[in-house]
Amino acid sequence: MKRLKHLLALATLSVGLLVCGSLAPAEQDKKADQDKKTGQEPKKNTAIIPKAFGQKQHDNFVAIAKKGDIDILLMGDSITDWWRNKGKAQFAKYWEPLKTANFGIAGDTTQGVLWRMDNGELDGYTPKLMMLMIGTNNIGRNTPEEIAEGVKAVVGRFRAKHAEAKVLLLGVFPRSTAKSPQRTAVNNINKIISTYDDGKFIKYMDIGDKFLDKEGAIPKDVMNDGLHPTAKGYEIWAEAVMPTVYEMIGKKK
């Protein structure tokens, strides 16, 4: 009898081990996946992390800001920066009469603009409007979703500092060829940032089509490198936005 009980106990133990053995690997794999998911740090979006950029130009802009008397702020990268270069005549014609400061820096990104805003470029004056176009230099470094989040952060920084001012948020300008990865990224960014228009303080405006021909190509006399406007390109830009600019600052042209 004792021998029979002993044999039954061994049989029960064997079955238990067999069952446990068949389930253990699956359970272990599941736990490993869970540990991997919970233990792995999420990827950081560098487009929203302020990063020092253009120190020399930044210092100059801070000095300009401290003098005050700025009604309109142009903020961005080289495309904005070059209003003082290829678009110099157009800047004098359209922007100077409106007490405009150009704080664009060639090569800048959303994170660079955030750093500059956090370090004095929004202090010392009370603007009526910021025209913002930023994000093209983030392409290839960040996803369109990340870039759009960076643009949103820039708008938020400005609004936090100047709650009564308005923002003319421009869609990122078209670049390269119609079917290029860069153009696709631009389109995807603009789809997202277009939703930031709140109908009151933030107005989204996409003037990209004005730089393109019927086939979606960028004519050389508009952007000779497929990215930066020529003098003609800056004229097109100014003509496209000025009616909206005057409306947003409550001034008759």
C-alpha positions in Angstrom: 0.0 0.0 0.0 2.8 2.3 0.9 4.6 1.5 -2.3 1.4 2.3 -4.3 1.1 5.7 -2.6 4.7 6.4 -3.3 4.3 5.5 -7.0 1.2 7.8 -7.3 3.1 10.7 -5.7 5.9 10.3 -8.2 3.4 10.2 -11.1 1.7 13.4 -9.8 5.1 15.1 -9.5 6.1 14.1 -13.0 2.9 15.4 -14.5 3.4 18.7 -12.6 6.9 19.1 -13.9 5.8 18.3 -17.4 3.0 20.9 -17.2 5.3 23.5 -15.7 8.0 22.7 -18.2 5.6 23.3 -21.1 4.4 26.6 -19.8 7.6 28.1 -18.3 9.3 29.1 -21.6 6.3 31.0 -22.8 5.8 32.7 -19.5 9.4 33.6 -19.3 9.4 35.0 -22.9 6.3 37.1 -22.0 7.9 38.4 -18.9 11.1 39.2 -20.8 9.1 41.2 -23.3 7.3 43.1 -20.5 10.6 43.8 -18.8 12.1 45.0 -22.0 9.1 47.3 -22.6 9.0 48.7 -19.1 12.8 48.8 -18.6 13.7 50.5 -21.9 13.7 54.3 -21.8 11.4 55.9 -24.4 13.2 57.7 -27.2 13.7 61.4 -26.4 12.4 63.9 -28.9 15.4 66.2 -29.4 13.3 68.7 -31.3 11.8 69.9 -28.0 15.0 69.9 -26.0 16.5 73.4 -26.0 20.1 73.4 -27.5 22.5 76.4 -27.7 22.9 77.6 -31.2 24.4 80.6 -33.0 25.9 82.3 -30.0 27.2 85.3 -31.8 24.0 86.1 -33.6 22.0 85.3 -30.5 24.0 87.9 -28.5 23.3 90.4 -31.2 19.6 89.6 -31.2 19.4 89.9 -27.4 21.0 93.4 -27.6 18.4 94.4 -30.2 15.6 93.0 -28.1 16.7 95.0 -25.1 16.4 98.2 -27.1 12.7 97.5 -27.5 10.4 99.1 -30.1 9.7 95.8 -32.0 6.2 95.2 -33.3 6.9 92.2 -35.5 9.3 89.4 -34.9 10.5 87.1 -37.7 11.8 83.9 -36.2 13.3 80.9 -38.0 16.4 79.5 -39.8 18.3 80.6 -42.9 15.2 81.0 -45.0 14.2 83.8 -42.5 17.8 84.9 -41.9 18.3 85.7 -45.6 15.7 88.4 -45.6 18.8 90.4 -44.8 20.7 88.8 -47.7 18.9 87.9 -50.9 15.7 89.4 -49.6 17.3 92.7 -48.4 15.4 94.9 -50.8 12.1 93.2 -50.0 12.7 93.5 -46.3 13.3 97.2 -46.6 10.2 97.6 -48.7 7.7 95.4 -46.7 9.0 94.9 -43.2 11.0 97.9 -42.0 8.0 100.2 -42.0 6.4 97.8 -39.5 9.2 97.9 -36.9 10.3 94.4 -37.7 13.2 92.5 -36.1 14.6 89.5 -38.0 15.9 86.9 -35.5 16.4 84.1 -38.1 19.7 82.2 -38.0 21.0 80.0 -40.8 21.1 76.3 -39.9 18.8 76.6 -36.9 16.3 74.0 -35.7 13.3 74.0 -33.3 15.6 73.2 -30.4 17.9 76.1 -31.2 15.0 78.5 -31.4 13.7 77.2 -28.0 17.1 77.9 -26.5 17.3 81.3 -27.9 13.8 82.2 -26.7 14.7 80.9 -23.2 17.8 83.1 -23.2 16.7 86.6 -23.8 15.4 86.9 -27.4 11.8 87.4 -26.2 12.7 90.0 -23.5 12.7 93.8 -23.6 9.8 94.4 -26.0 6.1 93.7 -26.5 5.5 92.4 -30.1 2.2 92.4 -31.8 3.1 89.5 -34.0 5.6 86.7 -34.6 5.9 85.2 -38.1 7.4 81.7 -37.6 8.7 79.3 -40.1 11.0 76.6 -38.6 11.6 72.8 -39.0 13.3 72.2 -42.3 16.7 71.7 -40.7 15.2 69.1 -38.4 14.3 66.9 -41.3 16.6 63.8 -41.3 17.3 64.3 -37.6 13.7 64.0 -36.4 10.4 62.4 -37.6 7.7 64.7 -38.9 5.7 64.1 -35.7 8.7 65.1 -33.6 9.3 68.2 -35.7 5.7 69.2 -35.4 6.0 68.8 -31.6 9.0 71.1 -31.7 7.2 73.7 -33.7 4.3 73.5 -31.1 6.8 74.0 -28.3 8.3 77.1 -30.0 4.8 78.6 -30.4 4.1 77.8 -26.8 7.2 79.5 -25.6 6.3 82.7 -27.5 2.7 82.6 -26.3 3.8 82.1 -22.7 5.9 85.2 -22.8 3.6 87.4 -25.0 0.1 86.1 -24.4 -1.6 89.0 -26.2 0.6 88.8 -29.3 -0.4 86.8 -32.3 1.5 84.1 -34.3 1.5 83.8 -38.1 2.6 80.2 -38.3 3.8 79.4 -41.8 3.9 75.9 -43.2 7.5 74.7 -43.9 8.4 75.7 -47.4 8.7 73.1 -50.1 12.2 71.9 -50.9 14.0 69.6 -53.3 11.9 67.7 -55.9 8.2 66.9 -55.8 8.7 63.2 -54.9 11.7 63.5 -52.7 11.8 62.3 -49.1 12.3 65.9 -48.0 9.2 67.1 -49.8 7.2 64.2 -48.3 8.5 65.1 -44.8 7.5 68.8 -45.3 4.0 67.8 -46.3 3.7 65.5 -43.3 4.9 68.2 -40.9 2.5 70.8 -42.4 -0.5 68.4 -42.0 0.2 68.3 -38.3 1.1 72.0 -37.6 -1.9 73.2 -39.6 -4.0 72.0 -36.6 -2.4 74.5 -34.3 -4.5 77.3 -35.8 -6.8 78.3 -32.9 -8.8 80.9 -34.8 -7.8 83.7 -32.4 -4.1 84.0 -31.6 -2.5 81.5 -33.9 -3.1 81.5 -37.7 -1.6 78.8 -39.9 -0.8 79.8 -43.4 0.7 77.6 -46.1 2.0 79.5 -49.1 4.2 76.7 -50.4 2.3 76.3 -53.7 3.2 79.8 -54.7 6.8 78.7 -55.1 5.9 75.8 -57.4 5.2 75.3 -61.0 2.3 73.2 -62.3 4.3 70.0 -62.0 5.2 70.7 -58.4 8.8 71.7 -59.2 10.6 74.7 -57.8 11.7 77.1 -60.5 15.4 78.1 -60.4 14.5 81.8 -60.4 12.4 81.2 -57.2 14.7 79.0 -55.2 17.9 78.4 -57.2 19.1 75.6 -54.8 15.6 74.1 -54.2 15.5 75.5 -50.6 16.4 79.2 -50.2 14.3 81.8 -52.0 15.9 84.2 -54.4 15.0 87.9 -54.5 12.0 86.8 -56.6 11.1 84.2 -54.0 11.2 86.8 -51.2 8.9 89.0 -53.3 6.5 86.1 -53.7 6.7 85.5 -49.9 6.0 89.1 -49.0 3.1 89.5 -51.4 1.5 86.4 -50.1 1.6 87.2 -46.4 1.4 91.0 -46.1 -2.4 91.3 -46.3 -2.7 88.8 -43.5 0.1 90.5 -41.5 -1.7 93.8 -41.6 -4.9 92.2 -40.7 -3.4 90.4 -37.7 -1.7 93.6 -36.3 -4.8 95.7 -36.9 -3.2 98.0 -39.3 -4.4 99.3 -42.7 -2.0 98.9 -45.6 
